[in-house]
Each structure stands twice: as C-alpha cells, then as structure tokens.
Amino acid sequence: MSEGFLTAAERERLNLFPKDISSEDLGRFFTLTTDDLDVVAQQRGDHSRLGFALQLCSLRYLGFIPDDLLTPPQDAVRLLAYQLDVPMEAIQAYGEREQTRSDHLAQVMVYLGYRRPSATDLKALEAWLVARALEHDKPIFLLHTAAERLRWDRLLRLGLTSLERIVSTARQQALNITFEHVSPLLSAAGERFFDDLLEPATRGYRTTLSWLQRMPNDHTASQIKGTLEKIQFLQNAQVSDWNLAAVNPNRLKFLANMGARATNQQLQRSSPMRRYPILIAFLKQSLFDFTDVVLDLFDACLWHHHVEAKAELDEMRLKAARSTNDKLRTFNEVVKIVVDGEVPGTAVRATIFNRFRSDHLQQVVQETEQLIRPQQDEAIDLFAKRYGSI
C-alpha cells in the first residue's frame, strides 16, 4: 500500500494557512486573552510581539505552524495588530532570524501546553487510527482525523510525510484485521466461488458480479422474478449463514459500496486481501438489499393492480349511470303493477308480460345484477381478475 498518497497540491495546501478564515474562527482563535497579552508583552519590538502572537494563535487554531507564517491571511494579522496596537506591516520584519521563530515556537508550546509527540504517543495514535480505518478507508480523511487528534491531545502536528506513513500503516493493519475476520469463508472452494464471480458468465451479462450489481428499477413481473433469482443464487451460496459480526458495520458498508461499483478487472487486479473482503461484504449486503427491494416491488405491483381495479370499477359505474334511469323506470312500472290492488293476484304476471317482453325483463335483471356491488365495495372482485398476473 503506497505511503505517499498526497498530491503536490494537497501537500502544499495542508502546510499553509487556509485561504479564508471564518469570522467565527477569527473570533475564537485569534482573540487574545489577558494571559495571552501578558506573555506577548514579554517580547521585544512590534514585529516580535506580532509574530509571537501569530504563532500562538496559529498553533491554537491549526495544531502546527504553517510554512507561510510571514504571509498569513490579512484578516488575522489585522485583528492581532489591532489588539496589540502595532502596525500590520511589522509582520514583514518578523523571522529575519530563524532562531527567533524557533525560540518563539518553543515558548508558545510551553504556554499552550503543547509538546512534540514521543514514540509512545505515535504508537498510541497509530492504534487509535486503526480503529478509525476500520470505519473509514479514505486516506485523506484519516490524515485529517489524525491531525485533529494530535491537536486535541496538544501534540505538535507531525510532518506530512510522517503522517502519510502512519495513515498507510493504519490502513494496512485495518486491511489485515478485516481479512482475518472473513478468512473462515476463504476455503479453497470459497475462493473459487468468489473468483468465478469475476469471470464471464452465460446469463446475459459479462460476469456474475455485473449481474448482481444491476438493481431493478420497475415493479414489472420480469424484474421481480429476476430479483428473486438473485436472492435464490445468494441463498444457494449460503450467504445468509455468513457470520460477519466481527467486522465493523461501517467497514462492511464501505466494502459493499466498493463492490457495487467495482468492475471485475479492478477486483482481479487487486490483492486477495482486498478483493475477497470486498466481494464478501458486497454479497452479504446484496442479499439484504434484494430482499428489501423485492418486497417493495411486489407491494408496488399489488398497488398498481389495485389502482387498475378501482379504475375499472369507476368505468363500470360511469357506464352503468347512463342506463340506470331506464332500469329504474322499468322496475318502477313493474312494482306498480305488483302493488296495484285492482289487479288480481293471478293476473299480475300476465299484466306485466303484456306490458314488457320477457327477454327485455331478463336483460334488465342481468344488467342490474352486474350493478349490485358488495357492501364494502373495494373492487375486490375486479382485483381478483388479476390473480394470474400476481
């Protein structure tokens, strides 16, 4: 694993003052207290007092003294010069003697309670950083984290080369620990299984890995069935039985995300210590993801059919409304005949059939039966018509 991961631009930026210092940070780190003013006043000359104060505030703010100490942000110099009642231009004369800057740094460190890291400090930092590397693998993030930890412990920040070396060592140890945790899954047969994921397959995609990387994006039957096939594949591989409890959850998530984006060529070129943990985490997370997704897709499918059934019911009601009035008129006439006391009971049927044809009445009854809906009308019968599709 390469130790020098910083680019030249990153290295320069990390050794200098930030381009802009927020007003909040100016107020917090560059406002001198009474004690600060007392220790600054012990220096001789405006340039020494201003330079000493700048080193004091810079160390408190950044945890180290930037290389551009003589060209700091103007807002910071202006604020310090105002508090010390000295001209801003005095900073240009500061540091003409390198020894003065070194002596001031030593005084500032003592005043702020800082010290240079010892071998024991560095060993503790590395162990602490390994735990962070098990959660986050990005080297630049870990470097910032290590620098902040040094500042928190009031230890003067190391040079960037030393920090890069510590970060790289911590990442390698995290890699070793992760590999050790997943090693029970790496029998000869297990390694062949993982390697086969990266080889071209006959399932329509270039590799099994790329097949598993494709997530469904619609609730169609084909995509639901395809997702179920992936779940079945992972279950057959006994992914659900893999015990990864020893691996940090954030580490698993990070590795799984890498596996979801990586190509088979990238993984084949990586070392086994990196390749296998990535594939294991990706497959484990994929089983969870596909299970959640397929349930959501099926739920969306059911809702889609429910909406269709409701729309069909609304259409039926619209069509029925156009002929309901005629049916009501027919029933009204029939009921009048039935309840008419002047029509003998034996003559009711004859009277009705004299006024309405038998086939017409049968049609009215059939159409009326289609209009009759369940008391809790939720288009369940129309939904059931889609049973085959579901």
C-alpha positions in Angstrom: 0.0 0.0 0.0 1.5 3.3 -1.1 2.5 5.6 1.7 2.8 8.9 -0.3 -0.9 9.4 -1.2 -1.0 13.2 -1.1 -0.7 15.1 -4.4 1.7 18.1 -4.6 -1.3 20.5 -4.4 -2.7 18.7 -1.4 0.6 18.7 0.4 1.1 22.5 -0.2 -2.4 23.3 0.9 -2.1 21.3 4.1 1.1 23.1 5.0 -0.3 26.6 4.6 -2.9 28.8 6.2 -6.5 28.3 4.9 -7.3 30.8 2.2 -10.2 32.1 4.2 -10.6 32.1 7.9 -14.3 32.4 9.0 -15.3 35.2 11.3 -16.2 32.6 13.9 -12.8 31.1 13.8 -11.1 34.5 13.9 -13.1 35.4 17.0 -12.5 32.1 18.7 -8.8 31.5 17.9 -7.3 34.9 17.2 -8.8 36.9 20.1 -6.1 37.4 22.7 -6.9 36.8 26.3 -5.4 38.8 29.2 -3.0 36.0 29.8 -2.1 35.9 26.1 -1.4 39.7 26.1 0.8 39.3 29.2 3.0 36.6 27.5 3.1 38.5 24.2 4.2 41.7 26.0 7.4 39.9 27.2 8.7 40.0 23.6 10.8 42.9 22.4 9.7 45.0 19.4 6.4 45.3 17.5 7.5 42.7 15.0 8.4 40.2 17.7 5.2 40.8 19.6 3.0 40.4 16.4 4.9 37.4 15.2 4.8 35.7 18.6 1.0 36.3 18.8 0.6 34.9 15.3 2.4 31.7 16.2 0.4 31.4 19.4 -2.9 31.8 17.6 -1.8 29.6 14.7 -0.8 26.7 16.9 -4.1 27.0 18.8 -6.0 27.1 15.6 -4.2 24.5 13.4 -2.1 22.5 15.7 1.0 23.4 13.8 2.8 26.5 12.4 2.2 27.0 8.7 5.0 27.4 6.2 3.6 30.8 5.1 3.8 32.3 8.5 5.1 35.6 7.0 2.2 35.8 4.6 -0.8 34.9 6.7 -4.4 35.9 5.9 -4.7 39.7 6.3 -7.8 39.5 8.5 -5.9 37.5 11.1 -2.9 39.9 11.1 -5.2 42.9 11.2 -7.1 41.6 14.2 -3.9 40.8 16.1 -2.3 44.1 15.2 -5.3 46.0 16.4 -5.3 44.1 19.8 -1.5 44.7 20.2 -1.7 48.3 18.9 1.1 47.7 16.4 1.2 48.3 12.7 0.3 45.3 10.4 3.4 45.9 8.4 5.5 44.9 11.4 5.0 41.2 10.5 7.3 41.7 7.5 10.3 42.1 9.8 9.5 39.0 11.8 11.6 36.0 11.4 14.6 37.7 9.9 16.4 35.4 12.4 15.3 31.8 12.1 16.4 31.2 15.7 13.8 33.8 16.8 11.0 31.9 15.2 12.2 28.6 16.7 12.6 30.2 20.2 9.1 31.6 20.0 7.6 28.3 18.9 9.2 26.6 22.0 7.8 29.3 24.2 4.3 29.1 22.6 4.3 25.3 23.0 5.1 25.6 26.7 2.5 28.3 27.2 -0.3 26.3 25.4 0.7 23.0 26.9 1.9 21.5 23.6 4.8 19.1 23.2 6.3 17.1 20.4 5.0 13.6 20.0 7.1 10.8 21.6 7.4 7.3 20.3 4.8 6.2 22.8 2.4 9.0 21.5 2.9 7.8 17.9 2.2 4.2 18.8 -1.0 5.2 20.6 -2.0 7.4 17.6 -1.5 4.5 15.2 -3.6 2.2 17.3 -6.3 4.8 17.6 -6.1 5.4 13.8 -6.5 1.6 13.1 -9.9 1.7 14.7 -10.9 4.7 12.5 -9.5 3.0 9.4 -11.8 0.0 10.2 -14.7 2.5 9.7 -13.3 4.8 7.0 -10.8 3.8 4.4 -10.1 7.1 2.6 -6.5 8.1 3.4 -7.1 11.9 3.2 -9.9 11.6 5.7 -7.7 9.6 8.0 -4.9 12.1 7.7 -7.2 14.9 8.7 -8.5 12.8 11.6 -5.0 12.0 12.8 -4.0 15.7 12.7 -7.1 16.7 14.6 -6.4 14.0 17.2 -2.9 15.4 17.7 -4.3 18.9 18.1 -6.8 17.6 20.6 -4.0 16.0 22.6 -1.9 19.2 22.3 0.8 17.4 20.4 2.6 19.4 17.6 1.5 18.1 14.2 4.0 15.8 12.5 5.3 16.5 9.1 3.0 15.3 6.3 5.4 12.6 5.2 5.3 11.1 8.7 1.5 11.4 8.9 1.2 9.7 5.5 3.3 6.8 6.7 1.2 6.4 9.9 -2.1 6.5 7.9 -0.8 4.0 5.4 0.3 1.7 8.2 -3.1 2.0 9.9 -4.9 1.2 6.7 -2.8 -1.8 6.1 -3.5 -3.1 9.6 -7.2 -2.5 9.2 -7.0 -4.5 5.9 -5.2 -7.3 7.8 -7.8 -7.3 10.6 -10.7 -7.4 8.1 -9.1 -10.2 6.1 -8.6 -12.2 9.3 -12.3 -11.8 10.2 -13.5 -13.1 6.8 -10.9 -15.8 6.4 -13.2 -18.6 7.7 -15.1 -18.2 4.4 -12.0 -18.5 2.3 -11.5 -22.2 1.9 -10.2 -23.4 -1.5 -13.8 -23.8 -2.6 -14.8 -20.4 -1.3 -12.0 -18.7 -3.1 -13.0 -20.4 -6.4 -16.6 -19.3 -5.9 -15.5 -15.7 -5.4 -13.1 -15.8 -8.4 -15.9 -17.3 -10.6 -18.0 -14.2 -9.9 -15.4 -12.2 -11.9 -15.3 -14.5 -14.9 -17.6 -14.1 -17.9 -20.9 -16.0 -17.5 -23.6 -17.2 -19.8 -26.5 -15.4 -18.1 -26.7 -12.5 -20.5 -24.2 -10.2 -18.6 -20.5 -10.3 -18.8 -19.9 -11.6 -15.3 -22.0 -12.8 -12.4 -20.7 -9.8 -10.5 -22.2 -7.4 -13.0 -25.5 -9.4 -13.0 -25.7 -8.9 -9.2 -24.7 -5.3 -9.4 -27.8 -4.5 -11.5 -30.7 -3.3 -9.3 -34.3 -3.5 -10.5 -35.9 -0.1 -11.4 -39.6 -1.1 -12.0 -42.3 -3.3 -10.5 -42.8 -5.4 -13.6 -43.2 -9.2 -13.3 -39.9 -9.8 -15.1 -37.9 -7.6 -12.8 -39.5 -9.1 -9.7 -38.7 -12.6 -11.0 -35.2 -11.5 -11.9 -34.6 -10.2 -8.4 -36.0 -13.4 -6.9 -33.4 -15.3 -9.0 -30.6 -13.3 -7.5 -31.9 -13.9 -4.0 -32.1 -17.6 -4.8 -28.5 -17.5 -6.1 -27.3 -15.9 -2.9 -29.2 -18.2 -0.7 -27.8 -21.2 -2.6 -24.4 -19.8 -1.8 -25.4 -19.8 1.9 -24.7 -16.0 2.1 -27.4 -15.7 4.7 -25.3 -18.0 7.0 -22.2 -16.0 6.8 -21.3 -14.6 10.2 -19.6 -11.2 9.8 -20.4 -9.8 13.2 -16.7 -9.4 14.0 -16.4 -6.9 11.1 -17.1 -3.2 11.9 -20.5 -2.4 10.3 -19.2 0.8 8.8 -16.3 -1.2 7.3 -18.8 -3.7 5.8 -20.9 -0.9 4.3 -17.8 0.8 2.9 -16.6 -2.5 1.3 -20.1 -3.3 0.0 -20.3 0.0 -1.7 -16.9 -0.6 -3.3 -18.1 -4.0 -4.6 -21.3 -2.4 -6.0 -19.2 0.0 -8.2 -16.1 -2.1 -9.0 -15.5 -3.8 -12.3 -14.3 -7.4 -12.5 -11.0 -6.2 -13.9 -10.4 -3.8 -10.9 -11.1 -6.6 -8.4 -9.0 -9.1 -10.3 -6.0 -6.7 -10.3 -6.4 -6.1 -6.5 -4.7 -8.3 -3.9 -6.7 -11.2 -2.4 -6.6 -9.4 1.0 -8.6 -6.6 -0.6 -10.6 -8.5 -3.3 -12.2 -11.2 -1.1 -13.4 -8.9 1.7 -15.0 -6.6 -0.8 -16.8 -9.4 -2.5 -18.0 -10.9 0.8 -19.3 -7.6 2.0 -21.0 -6.9 -1.3 -22.8 -10.3 -1.5 -23.9 -10.0 2.1 -25.3 -6.5 1.6 -26.8 -7.5 -1.7 -28.9 -10.2 0.0 -30.3 -7.7 2.4 -30.9 -5.1 -0.4 -32.5 -7.5 -2.9 -34.8 -8.8 -0.1 -36.0 -5.3 0.8 -36.3 -4.3 -2.9 -38.3 -7.3 -4.0 -40.8 -6.8 -1.2 -41.2 -3.2 -2.2 -41.6 -4.1 -5.8 -44.2 -6.7 -5.1 -46.1 -4.2 -2.9 -45.9 -1.7 -5.7 -47.2 -4.3 -8.1 -50.2 -5.1 -5.9 -50.9 -1.4 -5.5 -50.7 -1.0 -9.3 -53.3 -3.8 -9.8 -55.5 -2.3 -7.1 -55.5 1.1 -8.8 -56.3 -0.6 -12.1 -59.2 -2.5 -10.4 -60.5 0.8 -8.9 -60.3 2.5 -12.3 -62.2 -0.4 -13.9 -64.9 -0.1 -11.2 -65.2 3.6 -11.8 -65.6 3.0 -15.5 -68.3 0.4 -14.8 -70.1 2.9 -12.6 -69.9 5.5 -15.3 -71.3 3.2 -17.9 -74.0 2.0 -15.5 -75.1 5.5 -14.7 -76.1 6.0 -18.4 -78.6 3.1 -18.3 -79.7 3.2 -14.7 -82.5 5.6 -15.3 -84.1 3.2 -17.8 -83.8 0.2 -15.5 -85.4 2.2 -12.6 -88.3 3.2 -14.8 -88.9 -0.4 -15.8 -88.7 -1.6 -12.2 -91.0 1.3 -11.1 -93.6 0.2 -13.6 -93.3 -3.5 -12.6 -93.6 -2.7 -8.9 -96.7 -0.5 -9.5 -98.4 -3.5 -11.2 -97.5 -5.8 -8.3 -98.8 -3.5 -5.6 -102.0 -2.4 -7.6 -104.9 -3.7 -5.6 -107.2 -3.6 -8.6 -105.0 -6.2 -10.4 -105.9 -9.7 -9.2 -103.0 -11.7 -7.9 -103.5 -14.4 -10.6 -103.3 -11.7 -13.3 -100.1 -9.9 -12.1 -97.7 -11.9 -14.3 -99.9 -11.7 -17.3 -100.3 -7.9 -16.9 -96.5 -7.5 -16.5 -95.8 -9.6 -19.6 -98.5 -7.8 -21.6 -96.6 -4.5 -20.9 -92.9 -5.8 -21.1 -91.4 -8.5 -23.2 -89.9 -11.4 -21.2 -86.5 -11.2 -22.8 -86.4 -7.5 -22.0 -87.0 -8.1 -18.4 -84.4 -10.8 -18.3 -81.8 -8.4 -19.7 -82.8 -5.8 -17.2 -82.3 -8.2 -14.3 -78.9 -9.4 -15.7 -77.6 -5.8 -16.1 -79.0 -4.9 -12.6 -77.1 -7.8 -11.0 -73.9 -6.5 -12.6 -74.5 -3.2 -10.9 -75.0 -4.6 -7.5 -71.8 -4.2 -5.5 -70.6 -5.7 -2.2 -71.5 -3.6 0.9 -67.8 -2.9 1.4 -67.1 -2.1 -2.2 -63.3 -2.0 -2.8 -63.3 -3.6 -6.2 -62.1 -6.9 -4.7 -63.8 -9.0 -7.4 -62.1 -6.9 -10.1 -58.8 -7.1 -8.3 -59.2 -10.9 -8.2 -59.4 -11.0 -12.0 -55.7 -10.1 -12.0 -54.8 -13.2 -9.9 -52.9 -14.8 -12.8 -50.6 -11.8 -13.2 -49.9 -11.6 -9.5 
